[in-house]
Amino acid sequence: EVMRDLGLELECEAMASPAELMGENVYCTSLVGDELGRVLTWGTHPQRRADYELASPTHMCDLPQNLLEPIMINHAARRGADVRFHTEFVSLKQDETGVTATVRDHLLDRQYDIRAKYLIGADGANSQVVDQVGLPVEGKMGVSGSINVVFEADLTKYVGHRPSVLYWVIQPGSSVGGLGIGVIRMVRPWNKWLCIWGYDIAGGPPDLNEAHARQIVHSLLGDSTIPVKIESTSTWTVNDMYATRLFDNRVFCMGDAVHRHPPTNGLGSNTSIQDAFNLCWKLSHVLQGKAGPELLATYNEERAPVARQVVQRANKSLGDFPPILAALGLFDTKDPEQMQRNIARLKEQSPEAQEQRAALRAAIDGTQYVYNAH
């Protein structure tokens, strides 16, 4: 809807994966292994689709940041923005008439100052701006550790019949707490992917070489013969933190800087874009003399509750996964081989297996809170 207001909706839709390629959310032992269940997501179930269509003239779609950001940067530059890459924020000073920010140009290896009437800190979950102006925050960082591996592989024959953005892989016996839940996330159908794996945060981030990354990918795929090209690796932490105040005098913060949470519910980029939309029309009115500076305080009144809400919802959604693991019998033992046998019981013809299958169906259906976040 924000992109529609900016005149960018059609351009974004042209680059995005449409709703019909998003909805078959899969739980499996590996991408080529046993499928444990499936749930229709993002409003693609016929019983939910009308809710989404009645709510808005825009449609659900999937547009990763690496594709969305160039669209926005391009239009910002065409409309007069001065876009500077390879530039790091160092520090800021405020006074009665403006803000002076010191930045470092990493190409020229030099520091210089930028003078502005206002400064927006949109510098992510490790925000230096939030720290330097001392915005109050609640919650904690570093709840658990995650590994991202971006890779290229043609997986059409494994996913074309069940198109989705998410494939959850349950693999007992991982090195992380004895139980592994991995994610294969579609970036572009069906040859560009991101997989997510966990690491023990108490031991710090692992040393990620290409061999380790390839091992993670092939483990989640379930077939080491599938050709894979590793593009990049990174580590990140699941956070549970939000700012209770979003500005200090002439410095306003937004996005992941003020709401730091896991990616469940898909609330990250969406909420960040809505922060910017709320703040920037108000800044425009103030700078053009159409409104007094007191209008800017409403940004905090309107968006700080949203920051708290999305952090709490995204973290609450993590609680929808343990019932699936419990239904599979993975909490009944710490032995990886016994875990595999517990999963295998699903196929048996017995009253116990019938109860297990019913419990698994109920647990998977219970993830509606995560995936149909209307």
FENBELMO-V122064 format. One record per backbone hydrogen bond with DSSP energy under -1.0 kcal/mol. NH is the residue of the N-H (numbers start at 1). CO is the residue of the C=O. If there is no record, write none. Layout:
# FENBELMO-V122064
nh->NH co->CO
nh->NH co->CO
This chain:
# FENBELMO-V122064
nh->5 co->1
nh->6 co->2
nh->7 co->4
nh->8 co->3
nh->12 co->8
nh->13 co->9
nh->14 co->10
nh->15 co->11
nh->16 co->12
nh->17 co->62
nh->21 co->18
nh->22 co->19
nh->24 co->163
nh->25 co->23
nh->25 co->39
nh->26 co->166
nh->27 co->37
nh->28 co->168
nh->29 co->34
nh->31 co->220
nh->32 co->221
nh->36 co->27
nh->37 co->27
nh->39 co->25
nh->41 co->23
nh->42 co->371
nh->44 co->41
nh->48 co->45
nh->49 co->45
nh->52 co->48
nh->53 co->49
nh->54 co->50
nh->55 co->51
nh->56 co->52
nh->62 co->17
nh->67 co->64
nh->68 co->64
nh->69 co->65
nh->72 co->68
nh->73 co->69
nh->74 co->70
nh->75 co->71
nh->76 co->72
nh->77 co->73
nh->78 co->74
nh->79 co->75
nh->80 co->77
nh->81 co->76
nh->88 co->104
nh->90 co->102
nh->91 co->102
nh->93 co->100
nh->95 co->98
nh->99 co->116
nh->100 co->93
nh->101 co->114
nh->102 co->91
nh->103 co->112
nh->104 co->88
nh->105 co->110
nh->106 co->86
nh->109 co->105
nh->110 co->105
nh->112 co->103
nh->114 co->101
nh->116 co->99
nh->119 co->250
nh->121 co->252
nh->122 co->120
nh->127 co->124
nh->131 co->127
nh->132 co->128
nh->133 co->129
nh->135 co->130
nh->138 co->242
nh->140 co->240
nh->143 co->238
nh->146 co->236
nh->147 co->197
nh->148 co->234
nh->149 co->195
nh->150 co->232
nh->151 co->193
nh->152 co->229
nh->153 co->191
nh->155 co->153
nh->155 co->190
nh->158 co->155
nh->159 co->155
nh->160 co->156
nh->162 co->159
nh->165 co->22
nh->167 co->184
nh->168 co->26
nh->169 co->182
nh->170 co->28
nh->171 co->180
nh->173 co->178
nh->179 co->176
nh->180 co->171
nh->182 co->169
nh->183 co->196
nh->184 co->167
nh->185 co->194
nh->186 co->165
nh->187 co->192
nh->188 co->192
nh->192 co->188
nh->193 co->151
nh->194 co->185
nh->195 co->149
nh->196 co->183
nh->197 co->147
nh->199 co->145
nh->203 co->200
nh->204 co->201
nh->213 co->209
nh->214 co->210
nh->215 co->211
nh->216 co->212
nh->217 co->213
nh->218 co->214
nh->219 co->215
nh->220 co->216
nh->221 co->217
nh->222 co->218
nh->226 co->223
nh->229 co->152
nh->231 co->150
nh->232 co->150
nh->234 co->148
nh->236 co->146
nh->238 co->144
nh->240 co->140
nh->241 co->260
nh->242 co->138
nh->243 co->258
nh->244 co->136
nh->248 co->251
nh->251 co->248
nh->252 co->119
nh->253 co->246
nh->254 co->121
nh->257 co->254
nh->258 co->255
nh->259 co->255
nh->260 co->241
nh->266 co->263
nh->271 co->267
nh->272 co->268
nh->273 co->269
nh->274 co->270
nh->275 co->271
nh->276 co->272
nh->277 co->273
nh->278 co->274
nh->279 co->275
nh->280 co->276
nh->281 co->277
nh->283 co->279
nh->284 co->280
nh->285 co->281
nh->286 co->282
nh->287 co->283
nh->288 co->284
nh->289 co->286
nh->290 co->285
nh->291 co->285
nh->295 co->292
nh->296 co->293
nh->297 co->294
nh->298 co->295
nh->299 co->296
nh->301 co->297
nh->302 co->298
nh->303 co->299
nh->304 co->300
nh->307 co->303
nh->308 co->304
nh->309 co->305
nh->310 co->306
nh->311 co->307
nh->312 co->308
nh->313 co->309
nh->314 co->310
nh->315 co->311
nh->316 co->312
nh->317 co->313
nh->319 co->316
nh->320 co->317
nh->321 co->318
nh->324 co->321
nh->325 co->321
nh->326 co->322
nh->327 co->323
nh->328 co->324
nh->329 co->326
nh->330 co->325
nh->339 co->335
nh->340 co->336
nh->341 co->337
nh->342 co->338
nh->343 co->339
nh->344 co->340
nh->345 co->341
nh->346 co->343
nh->347 co->344
nh->348 co->345
nh->350 co->348
nh->354 co->350
nh->355 co->351
nh->356 co->352
nh->357 co->353
nh->358 co->354
nh->359 co->355
nh->360 co->356
nh->361 co->357
nh->362 co->358
nh->363 co->359
nh->364 co->360
nh->365 co->361
nh->366 co->362
nh->367 co->364
nh->368 co->365
nh->370 co->367
nh->371 co->367
nh->372 co->368
nh->374 co->372
